[in-house]
Amino acid sequence: MQFLKTLFWVALAIILVLFAKSNWEAVTLNLWGGLQADVKKPVLVLAAFLLGFLPTLIIYRARIWALKRRLEPLERNASTAAPAAPASPPAAPIEAGGEERLATDSRVWPA
C-alpha cells in the first residue's frame, strides 16, 4: 500500500513538472491603478490553488482542534473514573418450600 501511495505522489509530481515546463511563459496581470505584473503561468496556477485551498484547510483544522478540546476532558474523566462495583453480590441458594431457589435482587429464579 505504501508503494502505491509513493507511486501516486511521484506520478503527480511528474505531471505537475511537465505541465509547468510546457506552460512556462509570462502572463501579464492588470492590477489596480494601471499596475501590471508579469507572472509565469505555473506560478499563477499555484497561487490560485493556494488562495482557495488554505482558507478551507484552516477552517478544517480549527474545527478539529475545537472538537479535540471538547473531547479531551471527557476522555480524561472516563479514564480516571473508578470501575463500577457489581450491582449485587453473587446469589446464594436458599431453601423455600422444599424447593431450592436462587435469590438475586427482587427476582427468584428456579434452579
C-alpha positions, 0 to 999 in steps of 0.5 A: 500500500505504501508503494502505491501511495509513493507511486501516486505522489511521484506520478503527480509530481511528474505531471505537475513538472511537465505541465509547468515546463510546457506552460512556462511563459509570462502572463501579464496581470492588470492590477489596480491603478494601471499596475501590471505584473508579469507572472509565469503561468505555473506560478499563477496556477499555484497561487490560485490553488493556494488562495482557495485551498488554505482558507478551507484547510484552516477552517478544517483544522480549527474545527478539529482542534475545537472538537479535540478540546471538547473531547479531551476532558471527557476522555480524561474523566472516563479514564480516571473514573473508578470501575463500577462495583457489581450491582449485587453480590453473587446469589446464594441458594436458599431453601423455600418450600422444599424447593431450592431457589436462587435469590438475586435482587427482587427476582427468584429464579428456579434452579 
